[in-house]
Amino acid sequence: MKRYDVVVIGAGAAGLMCAIMAAKRGRSVLILDKAAKVAEKIRISGGGRCNFTNLDVTPDNFISQNKHFCKSALAGFNQWDFIDWVVQAGIEYHEREHGQLFCDQSAKDIIKMLLDKCDGYGVQIEVGIEVESIEKGEGFQLATNLGDFQCQSLVIATGALSIPKMGATGFGFQVARQFGLNVVETRPGLVPFTFTGKEKDASKELAGISLPVIVSLVENKAAPRFKDAMLFTHRGLSGPAILQISSYWQPGQSIRINLIPDLDLVQFIEEQVKERPQALLSTVLSACLAKRLVSLLSLSFEMNIKVQSLSEKDVLGLKDFLEAWQIKPSSTEGYRTAEVTVGGVDTAELDSKTMQSKKVDGLYFIGEVVDVTGHLGGFNFQWAWSSGFAAGNGV
Ligand SMILES: Cc1cc2nc3c(=O)[nH]c(=O)nc-3n(C[C@H](O)[C@H](O)[C@H](O)COP(=O)(O)OP(=O)(O)OC[C@H]3O[C@@H](n4cnc5c(N)ncnc54)[C@H](O)[C@@H]3O)c2cc1C
């Protein structure tokens, strides 16, 4: 049986970070991953450019049953610490809107940086490994298809359920349950909404249209509002604003969409009445909304009316409609396309400074498997780096 100080299961963002920090402290570290290649989610992230962190990371950017849990880890290794690593590795990057940082060239640069560090500190990595069982005695005994391993500290960094096509499994949750840890109910997050019936037909007609919106949840006033782009798809709604609110959405809830967040409709119509009183409402609205959207709106509003003939009540009715369009998604695209899993190993079970289980000495959970889920914008990787760093210094 091979012995290590630390075995990390999962060679994704969190697992690699943890292994690097543990090995840097002189621990012997083995990472086991069942996939043929490590860090596949980093490779595909951010459209291949990896949105590796955000300039403005706060605890408010994370969803968890305990919103304070992430604070300690985020403070221990923050976005600037990771940016330092990126700079020192000579990786060029750029900022996009909302403080999101992306590699100029490729997400593979981030993977290479992490693997170079693993190499430098002597981390051993084995891929294509199936962990068949985990027993706790003096440390942990792992039975795998490539033989047995023993370790003092075991770190579960296997991610969660999003994108099963890439090998996502509930393995981390099974381990948590095996050792008596609670798992907060999971659901897909950062995922497009789908519709059925006439709403689906309308989406199909509008597919491809993207517009800035503010989106919120009708039944959950505590959830944040997101101002960003929304995209109509053949099946429903997508785009960053929709992905963000989807992480807060529960089946049966409606979403409220402000379709004209940057337009004062009353003032706009007043100006149009002065400039072109004979113009039809449909024509003037087409100046600020996609034509196909305006023609769909004509099912609910009389659009073939001259702007000068609109009453104050008409304008206010239209304003209310455009600023507070309510729609109830029938579902989401599910884990098949979800970027993250909301929920996971209950933070009440873990020490926020080290990610160690409070019940089981030497057992750690990091990254997406934990009930800490970031908003869109580089926050999920920052959680992986920060929680991985915390555990790497604890094991
Ligand atoms: C399409 C897409 C794009 C994304 N883009 C971004 C982005 O730009 N910015 C951002 O912040 N976040 C992004 N995310 C989210 C981000 O990828 C995850 O939050 C992050 O990868 C989680 O890191 P992790 O190390 O916890 O898990 P993962 O990266 O999922 O790594 C888990 C590892 O464990 C291995 N594993 C799983 N089960 C087992 C098992 N039974 N035995 C052994 N090994 C196992 C897997 O093969 C994998 O290598 C994106 C997600 C997706 C799906």
The ligand as an SDF file (V2000), in Angstrom:
LIG
                    3D

 53 58  0  0  0  0  0  0  0  0999 V2000
  -18.9160   25.5720  -19.3980 C   0  0  0  0  0  0  0  0  0  0  0  0
  -18.4230   26.1270  -18.0780 C   0  0  0  0  0  0  0  0  0  0  0  0
  -17.7580   27.3350  -18.0600 C   0  0  0  0  0  0  0  0  0  0  0  0
  -17.3250   27.8810  -16.8310 C   0  0  0  0  0  0  0  0  0  0  0  0
  -16.6530   29.0600  -16.8510 N   0  0  0  0  0  0  0  0  0  0  0  0
  -16.2420   29.6080  -15.6890 C   0  0  0  0  0  0  0  0  0  0  0  0
  -15.4840   30.8070  -15.6720 C   0  0  0  0  0  0  0  0  0  0  0  0
  -15.0930   31.3300  -16.7290 O   0  0  0  0  0  0  0  0  0  0  0  0
  -15.1710   31.3420  -14.4520 N   0  0  0  0  0  0  0  0  0  0  0  0
  -15.5250   30.7410  -13.2670 C   0  0  0  0  0  0  0  0  0  0  0  0
  -15.2040   31.2640  -12.1940 O   0  0  0  0  0  0  0  0  0  0  0  0
  -16.1890   29.5610  -13.2550 N   0  0  0  0  0  0  0  0  0  0  0  0
  -16.5450   28.9930  -14.4280 C   0  0  0  0  0  0  0  0  0  0  0  0
  -17.2080   27.7880  -14.4150 N   0  0  0  0  0  0  0  0  0  0  0  0
  -17.4120   27.1010  -13.1220 C   0  0  0  0  0  0  0  0  0  0  0  0
  -16.0880   26.4110  -12.7200 C   0  0  0  0  0  0  0  0  0  0  0  0
  -15.6160   25.6440  -13.8060 O   0  0  0  0  0  0  0  0  0  0  0  0
  -16.2730   25.5090  -11.4960 C   0  0  0  0  0  0  0  0  0  0  0  0
  -16.8760   26.2410  -10.4580 O   0  0  0  0  0  0  0  0  0  0  0  0
  -14.9110   24.9860  -11.0290 C   0  0  0  0  0  0  0  0  0  0  0  0
  -14.2990   24.2500  -12.0700 O   0  0  0  0  0  0  0  0  0  0  0  0
  -15.0460   24.1310   -9.8000 C   0  0  0  0  0  0  0  0  0  0  0  0
  -13.7690   23.6620   -9.4750 O   0  0  0  0  0  0  0  0  0  0  0  0
  -13.5890   22.2980   -8.6580 P   0  0  0  0  0  0  0  0  0  0  0  0
  -12.1130   22.0840   -8.6120 O   0  0  0  0  0  0  0  0  0  0  0  0
  -14.3620   22.3500   -7.4160 O   0  0  0  0  0  0  0  0  0  0  0  0
  -14.2900   21.1750   -9.5570 O   0  0  0  0  0  0  0  0  0  0  0  0
  -13.9850   20.7060  -11.0430 P   0  0  0  0  0  0  0  0  0  0  0  0
  -13.2800   21.7420  -11.8220 O   0  0  0  0  0  0  0  0  0  0  0  0
  -15.2650   20.1700  -11.5540 O   0  0  0  0  0  0  0  0  0  0  0  0
  -12.9480   19.5030  -10.8590 O   0  0  0  0  0  0  0  0  0  0  0  0
  -13.3360   18.2860  -10.2860 C   0  0  0  0  0  0  0  0  0  0  0  0
  -12.3550   17.2100  -10.7210 C   0  0  0  0  0  0  0  0  0  0  0  0
  -12.6980   16.0250  -10.0260 O   0  0  0  0  0  0  0  0  0  0  0  0
  -12.6990   14.9400  -10.9020 C   0  0  0  0  0  0  0  0  0  0  0  0
  -13.6110   13.9210  -10.3990 N   0  0  0  0  0  0  0  0  0  0  0  0
  -14.9690   13.9590  -10.3620 C   0  0  0  0  0  0  0  0  0  0  0  0
  -15.4500   12.8350   -9.8080 N   0  0  0  0  0  0  0  0  0  0  0  0
  -14.3720   12.0680   -9.4720 C   0  0  0  0  0  0  0  0  0  0  0  0
  -14.2140   10.8000   -8.8680 C   0  0  0  0  0  0  0  0  0  0  0  0
  -15.2610   10.0480   -8.5160 N   0  0  0  0  0  0  0  0  0  0  0  0
  -12.9490   10.3000   -8.6920 N   0  0  0  0  0  0  0  0  0  0  0  0
  -11.8640   11.0320   -9.0660 C   0  0  0  0  0  0  0  0  0  0  0  0
  -11.9620   12.2490   -9.6440 N   0  0  0  0  0  0  0  0  0  0  0  0
  -13.1950   12.7570   -9.8420 C   0  0  0  0  0  0  0  0  0  0  0  0
  -13.1240   15.5220  -12.2360 C   0  0  0  0  0  0  0  0  0  0  0  0
  -12.6720   14.7010  -13.3250 O   0  0  0  0  0  0  0  0  0  0  0  0
  -12.4460   16.8930  -12.1910 C   0  0  0  0  0  0  0  0  0  0  0  0
  -11.1450   16.8560  -12.7550 O   0  0  0  0  0  0  0  0  0  0  0  0
  -17.6100   27.2110  -15.6270 C   0  0  0  0  0  0  0  0  0  0  0  0
  -18.2630   25.9750  -15.6490 C   0  0  0  0  0  0  0  0  0  0  0  0
  -18.6550   25.4240  -16.8600 C   0  0  0  0  0  0  0  0  0  0  0  0
  -19.3430   24.0970  -16.8560 C   0  0  0  0  0  0  0  0  0  0  0  0
  1  2  1  0
  2  3  1  0
  2 52  2  0
  3  4  2  0
  4  5  1  0
  4 50  1  0
  5  6  2  0
  6  7  1  0
  6 13  1  0
  7  8  2  0
  7  9  1  0
  9 10  1  0
 10 11  2  0
 10 12  1  0
 12 13  2  0
 13 14  1  0
 14 15  1  0
 14 50  1  0
 15 16  1  0
 16 17  1  0
 16 18  1  0
 18 19  1  0
 18 20  1  0
 20 21  1  0
 20 22  1  0
 22 23  1  0
 23 24  1  0
 24 25  2  0
 24 26  1  0
 24 27  1  0
 27 28  1  0
 28 29  2  0
 28 30  1  0
 28 31  1  0
 31 32  1  0
 32 33  1  0
 33 34  1  0
 33 48  1  0
 34 35  1  0
 35 36  1  0
 35 46  1  0
 36 37  1  0
 36 45  1  0
 37 38  2  0
 38 39  1  0
 39 40  1  0
 39 45  2  0
 40 41  1  0
 40 42  2  0
 42 43  1  0
 43 44  2  0
 44 45  1  0
 46 47  1  0
 46 48  1  0
 48 49  1  0
 50 51  2  0
 51 52  1  0
 52 53  1  0
M  END
$$$$
